[in-house]
Amino acid sequence: MGTNAMTRGNKILDDITVLDLSTFVTGGFCSAMLANQGAEVVKIEQPDYGDAIRHSGPPFVDGESPYYWTVNYGKRSVELDLKNPRALEALYELAAEADVFVQNFRPGTAERLEVDYDSIATHNDEIVYLAVSAFGQTGPWRERSGYDLLIQGMSGVMSVTGEEGRQPVKVGLPMTDLVTAMWAAFGVTAALYRREQTGDGEYIDLGMLEAVLPWLTKQAGQVFAGQEPRRMGTKDPVLAPYQTFETADGFLNVCILNEKLWWELCEVIDRPDLPADERFETNADRVEHLEELEREIEATLEGKTTDEWIEIIAEEGGIPAGPVFEVDEALHNPQIDARGTLTELEHPELGDVPVIEHPLKFDRARSGFERAPPLLGEHNRDVFLELGYSDAELDEMEAAGVFGSGNDRDE
């Protein structure tokens, strides 16, 4: 029996403080994952402009970017002009009390700004320092800039995405940014676990290109076997049928992973002739004759709507099949509603804003976002007051341009 939610313990990372100097998605989604598990994430931003993702759009909602929200739930925002010596001193004081430091500068930039690992470790030798970059801190491409589209292309992902005979296609979401972010969060938590055992801090060098290669799995397996992976649309290189089919009113994904499921599928769609056909007898046969198989199945599935086939194949037949949802349908459906995945948090200016909760549901620990995405500089004073600064000292810092224009963002 599971523990009642009301009796769960604290969040797993409740005592962890993260300084996040990154911009856009890789570091940002990593620190959002840590915030979801209880870490106190302080987002250090460029004064008067902030993280560039704040300006990504349209669309905007009253000047705010919803894209920015999705990567920055649960954080606090502090503006620091790192070219200002007093601001750099303030950052060092924050780092002295922090557990994790995240940045995604191009290699060499952190050293110029004096926020590289050696500079930060001087103030806190137990810090877990994460440096994310396109190609890592070493190698001939280390100084190149890189973003999701470039990495999708150079990682091989685009070469196997799209339809045969047509140009390569990128995945429709910033996949390599998010893959890298997940490695980053995994690396940070692993380093924190090791620190708990040894007391030692850590430096983590994470390159986006390398972060994606382990995800190639099937395609890498083909290369290892001397084959050349190709674009196959929604079809799979080693399983059949495992793809999208057109129905009378939309599309249906069917996932057949073994012979039992194959026989069951043919039975429920009233095509007992297919397993008897030597072209389709085994999975290897079906992969070899994939185009003929596709024509046979699609000719049948075009006779009913997607909902009708879901009822027949998935609900009654128990066979893995599902619709191709639009994004709005993916966010709003009975399953997601029942799991409480889409929630709301109170924003300081916009009222309630939507939140996509992260999926880990622990039995003996809490998780979840508790703060809306912060306004730029919303916590300039709060964070330093908690560090022991006086209001007078903060007034002096504002006047000295530590926070940029000197505007008090906590009014």
N, C-alpha and C positions, 0 to 999 in steps of 0.2 A: 504494500500500500504506500502510495506516495505521500510525502509530507505536505500538509496543508499549506497553501501559499501564505497564509497569515503568520505561520510559525517559521518561515524560512529565515536563515541567517542573513548577515550582511552581504553586500556584493563582494565578489572575489578580489577585486582590485581597489577596494575602498581606501586603502592607506597609500596608494600610489599617486604621485603627482607627475604629470607629463608637461613639458614645455614643447610646443609644436611651432616651429618656425617655417613649416612647409607651406607651399601654395598649391592650388588646384587639388588634384584627387588622390595621388598616391599616399603621401603622408597624411592628408586630411582624412581619408577614409580609414586609414590605420588608427589614427588617434580617436576617431569616432567609435571604432570597435572597442578600444580601450575604455572610452567614456561609458559605453553601454554596460561595461562590467564594473563600473564604479570608480574608475580613475578620475582624478581631478585634472582636466586638460585645460591648460592656459594657452590660448592661441596668440602668438606674438605676431603682430601685423604691421605692415608699412603704414606710418601715420598718414591720415587724411585720404587714403586710398584703400588700404587693406589688401586682403588676399584677392588676386585677380578673378577668382571664381565668383566673387560678389558681383562682378560686372558681366558675367556670362549670361547671355540672353539676346533677344527676348525668348520666352516671356518674362515679364517682371510683374510682381504684385506690390503695388504702391512703392515702387522703387527697389524692392527686394527681389533677389533671384531665388526662385524655388530650387534651382539646381544647387545653389550654395547651401540651402537648408539641408538637403539630403546628405551632405558630407560633413556637416558641422553641428548636428544635434549634440546637446549635452556639454558644450564647451563654454569657456569664458574668453573674452577678447581684451587684449591689452595692446595698445599702440606703443612701439618703441622705435625711435630713429637710431638705428645701430651705428650710424656715422657720427652720432653725438657721444662723446666720451662718457658723459654722465648716464646716458641711456645704456651704454655697454656695461658700465659698472652695475647698474640696476639689474641687467640681465644676469650678470655673474652672481648677484645676490640671490636671484630667483633660482638659478641653477644649483647653487650651493645647497638648497633645500629640496631639490627635485630628485626624482628617481629615473626619469627618462627624458632624453633630449632628441627631438626629431627634426631633421632638415632635409630638403631635397634640392640644395644648391648644385649647380654644375661644379664638378671637381675643380678646386682652386679658389672658389668664391668664399667658402667658409674660412679659409686661411686668411684671405684678404680682409674679411670682416672681423677676424679674431674670434670666431665662434666655432672653430674646428675642435676636434676631439681633445687635442693636447691643451688648448686654451681652457676648455670647459672642465676637463679632468683636473686641472690645477686647482680649481675651486671645489671639486667634488670627485674624488677618485673612485667612488662607488656608482657613478652614473652609468646608465645603459644608454649609449649614444648610437642613434640610427642615422646613417647617411644613405639616402636613396638618390639614385641618379639613373640616367638612361642606360649607361653601359658599364657602371661600376667605377671604382676609383683607380683601376689599373687597366692596362691594355692600350692598343693604338687608337681606339675610338673614345677613350675616357673623357676627352674634353668636348666631344660633340654634344649638342643639345638633342633632345628627343622627346617626343610625345606619343600618345597612344597610337595614332595612325602610323607613324614611322615604325614603332615596335611591332604592330600587327603585321606590317609588311616584312620586316626583317626577321621575324620569328618563325616565318613559314605559315602563320595562321591564315593570311589572306590567300596564299597559294592553294589552300584546300577549302576556301569558303567561296560559295557562288556556284554557278552552273557550268558544266563542262562546255568548252568552246566559247565561253564568254570571259570578260575581263575579271580579274580577282576582285573580291568584295570584302570590305571590312565588316567585322561583327558590328551590329547596330548599337551597341553600348560600348563605353570605354573599357573594354575587357582587360587590356594589358595593365591599365592603371589599377583596376580593381584586383586583378590577380596579384600584382606587386604589393598592393596594400594588405592583402591577406597574408602574404609571406612576411610582410613587415610586422604585423600584429603578432604572428606566430613567433617570429624571431625575438621580439621584445619580451613576450611572456616567457619564452624559453630562457632568455638571459636573466630575467628576474628570478625565475626558479633556481637557476644556477647560483645567482648572487645570494639567494636565501641559504644555500648550502655552504658557499665558500666565502661570502663577504666581498667578492670581487666584482667590480664593474665590468663593462664590456663595450667594445666598439663593433658595430655591425655595418658591413659594406654590402649594400643590396643594389644590384643592377636590374633594370626592368627587362632587358633582353633575356638574361639568364632566368629571370623569374617565370617567364612564359614557357621555356623549353620543356620542363618536366610535364607540362600539361598536354604535350603533343601525343603522348601515350600511343594510341593506335597508329597514328601516322609515323611516329618514330619507329614503331615496330615494323612497319612496312619497309622503311629505309634500311633497318637492320637486316631484313630478309632479302635485300637487294631489289626491292620494288620501288616504283616512283609514285608517291601519293598524288591524287588528282582531285580537282573540284567535282563534287558529285551532287550539288544541290542539297537536298535534305537526306539523301540516301547515305547508307553507311558502308564503309569499305569491307567489313567482315561479317555483317549480319544482314539477313533479308527474310521477310520484309521488315525494315526498320526505317520508316520514312514518313513523309507527309503525302496524303492522298486527297484529291479533290472530291467533294461530295456534291449533292444537289444544290446546296446553298453556301458552302464554305470549304473548310479544310479539316482534316482529321489526321492526327499522328497515331501510327500503329507501331508497336514495339514488340517484335517476336524474337526471343532470345534462345529458344530451344524447340525441339521437334514436338513436344507435347503442346506448347502454345500454338504452334503452326497448325496442328490437326484441329485443335479447338477453334481457332479462328475460322478455318475453312468450314467447319461444321456450323458455326453460328451465322456465317454470311451465306450459307447454303451453296457452298462451292466444294463439295466432296471430290470433284474431279481433279482439283489442283494437286493434292498430295499424291494422287495416282499417276500424275504426269512425271515421267522420269526427269524432266528438266527441273522440277521443283521438289523432288523427293527429300533431299537433305539440304541443310543450310549451305553447304559448299556448292551444291547444284544451283540453288536459288541465287547465290551471289554471282555465279558464272552467267546466269540467264536473267539478270536483274531487269533489263528493259522489257523482256517478254512478260515477266512476272508483274511488273508495274502495270502494264496494259491490261492484263487479266483482272487484277484486283480493282483497279480504278473503274473499269467498265461496270463492275458490280456496285462499288460504293457510290457511283454517281446516281444511283437509283433512289437514294433516300437522303434526308437531311442529316447534318452533323448530329443534331440532338437525337434523332432516331437511331443512328448508329451507336452513339454513346450508350443509349439504353440497351441496345442489343449486344454490343461487343463488351463494353466495360461493366455496366451494371448487372446484366443478366449473365453474360459469359465470363466475367471475372478476368478478362484479358486486358493487358496494358494498352489503353487507347485514350486519347484526350483531344479536345478541341484546340485550335490555334486562337488564343484570346487576343483581342486588342489590349493595349496597356491598361485602359480604363477597366476592362473586364478582369484583368489580372489583379488589379488593386481592389476591386469590389465584387466579391462573389461569396457564396455561403461558406466555403471552406476558410477563406481568409478572415471573414467576419467572425467565424466561430473561434478562431485561434487568436483573435485580438491583435492582429498584425498591424493594422492601420489605426493609429490613435491620434490624439491631438495634444499639443502643449501650448501654454499661454505665452504669447509673444509680447514683449514690452510695448510694441507700437501697433501691431496688427491684430490683436485679439488671439484667437486660437488658430494655430497653423497645423497642417497635417504632418504626421510623423510615420515613417515606415520603421517599425520596430525590428531589431535584429533577432535572428531565429533561435538562439540558444536559450533553452528553457531548463534551468537547473532545478533539481528537486530540493537541494539543501542550501541554495544561495539565491539571492535576488539578482535580477539584471534589468536593464531597461533605461531609457533616457528620462532624465528628470528636468532638463533645461531646454528651452527653445534655442535655436541657433542665435548666437549673440549678435547684437548690433556692433558696429565697428567701435572699438574703444569703450564698450559698455562697462568694462570692469577695470578701467585704468586705475582708479583709486582703490577700489575694494581689495584687489589682489595685494597691493603694497601696504594698505592698512593692516591686513592680516599678517603681513611679513614684519610688522612692527614700526612702519613709517608713521610719522605724525602728519596731520593735515597741513601743518606749516611746511614740512619738508616736501609734501606733494605739491603744494602751491609753488614752491621754489622750482621744482622739477618741471612743472607746466610752463612757468615763465622762461625756463632755460631751453624749452623746445624739445624736452625728452619725449613728449607724447605728440610731437608734431606742431600743429597750429596753436596749441595751448588751450583749445576749447575743452571745457569740462563736459565729458560725454555722459556723466551720471546725473545731470540735472533732471 
